[in-house]
Amino acid sequence: MVQLWQDQDPEQSAVDLVEEEHAPETGWKHVLQGQDDKGRMVTLVHEDSSALRRMAVFDLIVNNADRKGDHILAMADGHRYGVDHGLTFHREHKLRTVLWGWLGEALTAEELEGIDCVSEGLQGELGRDLAELLTDEEIASLAERCAALRSEARFPAPRRDARGSLAAVLKERRSLGAQSFGLTRGDAWGADSRRPTHVSELGEASLLSFC
């Protein structure tokens, strides 16, 4: 494994828990509300940005089962790194993510083009590369997810019978405490500005940037 260390900006966070009365009105998507471990009403929010939308599409394609808040590193220059993609490409639906803010919204032309690039790539170089790392079933499921997402052309809702649904996440976590969503900033949790970015053989660059 190769690790590229990144100094995360402690003043930025792409995903956050904020007290309900302080929830931002613009520039952010509201995901859900609940109580934290101190009984305060809080809202889970994430940035409404093209970078995070792109990451959400990537998660849908690769079937990411582990998109926590601290798996998105916010850099000082505005770049957002997605990390820890070990729980991906399962043939069954396993999507678990905090990036639900665009639920039901239409995908952009750029996002649809990215999906098309992956679908076309599976018939060529990308498919050959993936064949060395994934099973035939996993590659077939990847192609099916691309086709389904392209057909719907919008961000899907959580599945009611899936562990990735909001209800299942809440039931499993029992609360909206900071650790429940992997968040690491604010008065209830400490900031850690130095974290590794795992550079794996497959990542966002090799899929949505394939073309």
N, C-alpha and C positions, 0 to 999 in steps of 0.2 A: 504494500500500500504506500502511496505517495501522498504527503500532506503539504499543502500550501497554506502557511499561516497568514491570517488576515486580521488586521486591527479594526474591530467593529467600532463604530462611532457610538459612545455611550449616551449621546444626546439624541439619538434617533432610534426608533423602533417601528418596524413595518406592521407589527401586530401588537396590540396592547389591551390590557384591562383598565378601564377608567371608571370612576364613580359616575353613576347614571346622570347626575345633574351636570357633569362636566364633559359629557360625550360630545365630540365635535360635530358640527352640523354639515360642514362641507369638506371635501377632500378625503373622506373616510367612509367605509362601508360598515354598517352595524350588522353584526351577525346574530347575537342573542343576548339576553339579559338574565341575571340571576343574582345570587348572593355569594359573596366571598367568605373566607373562613372567619371573618370578623363580623359577619351579619350585615355588611353594607351592600346596598344595591349597586351592581356594577354592570357594565356593558362590554362585551367583547367586540373590538373593532379592528379593522385592518385598512391599510392604505388603499385608496381608489386610484391605482396607477397602472400604466401599461406594463410596467415591469412585473408587478404582482399578478396581473391578469395573465400574462404569458406563462408565469410559473404555475398558475392554477390550471391552465390548459395542458401544460406539461404533466402535471399530476394526474389529470384525467386520462391522458394517453398511456402513461406508464403504470397506472393503477397504484398510486402511492398510498401506502397504508400508514404513513408516519409523518405527515406535514404538521408538525407542532410549530408554535410561535418561535421557539429558539432554533428552529431549523431554517430560519430566514435571517441572514446576517445583513444588517443595514450598514452600509459604508458611508464615509464622510462625503464622497462625491455623488451620492445618490444611487449608486449601484446596489443591487440586492442579490446576494448569493443564496441559492438554495443548496442545502447540505443534507447529508445523511440519507441517501437514497437506497439503502440496503433492502428495504421492504417494498419492492416494486416488482412489476411484471408477473404477478400471480395470475393464473388462468381464470380464477374466480374473482368476482367483484370484492375488492378489499379496501376501497377508497376511504381513507380517514384523513380529514383535513380541517383546518380552521378557516380556510379561504372560501367561505360560502357567500360572500357579500354580493356576488353578481348573479345569484340564482335566478334563472329565467331570462336573463338578458341575452340578446343576440350576440353571437361572435362577430368580431370585426373581419374585414376582408383579409387583413394581414394574418389574423389567427387561423382563418380557414385555409389560407395559402400554406401556412406552416403544417397544418394537418395533412394537406394534400402532398406536401413534400415528403412527409414521413411515409404515407401510404405508397407513394411511388418509389421511395427509397427501399422499401421492403422487398421490392421486386429486383433490386440490384445490389449495390455495394453495401448499403445498410443492412439488408437482409442477410447477406453473406457474413458480415461481421457479427450480427446478432446470433447467427446459427452456431457460432463457437461458444456462446455464453448462455443461451436460453434453449429450452426444449422446443420441439415443433409445436406443441400445444400452446406454449406461452407466446410464441411468435404469432400463431393463428389468432389468439385472443387479442393480441396487440392490434392486429389488422382489423379485427371486428370492432374494437373500441374506436379506432380511427373512423371506420365507416359509419358507425352509429352516431358519433359526435358530429361528423360532417353532415349526416342526414338531418339531424335535429337542428344543427347550426345555432345552438344556444347553450348556455351553461345549465346543466341538468340539476334537478333537485336531489337531495339525499334519498337513497332507497330506504323504504320503511323497514325492510327485512335485513338491512345490512348493518354491520358493525360501524360503518362510517356515517350512519345517520346521526343527526344532532341529538335525537332522543337517546340513542345508544351511548353516545359519548357522555352525555350528562349522567345517565344511569351509572355508567362505569366509573366516572370520576367523582360522582356524588355531590360535587360542588364546583364552583367556578374559581377555585383558589388558584394562585399564581402557578403552582407546580402542575396543576391539572392540564394546562395548555403549554407548558414548557416556557413560560415567560420569565424573564430574568431582570426586570427593572421595575422601579417604583418603590414605595415605602415598605411594601411587604416582602420584597425580594432584593437581593444584591445584584449589582451590575458586574458583568464579566466581559471586558472589551477585547479579550484576546482568545480566539477560538480557531480550531483548525477547519479548513475547507478540504474535504476529502475529494481528491481528484481521481475518480474512478474511470474505468474503461468506457463506461456509458454515462452520459450526463445530459444536461439541457442542450449543450452545444452540438452534440452528436445527433439530436433528434429534431427539435424545433428549428435549429439553425443548419440542418442537414443540407439544405439547398443554398 
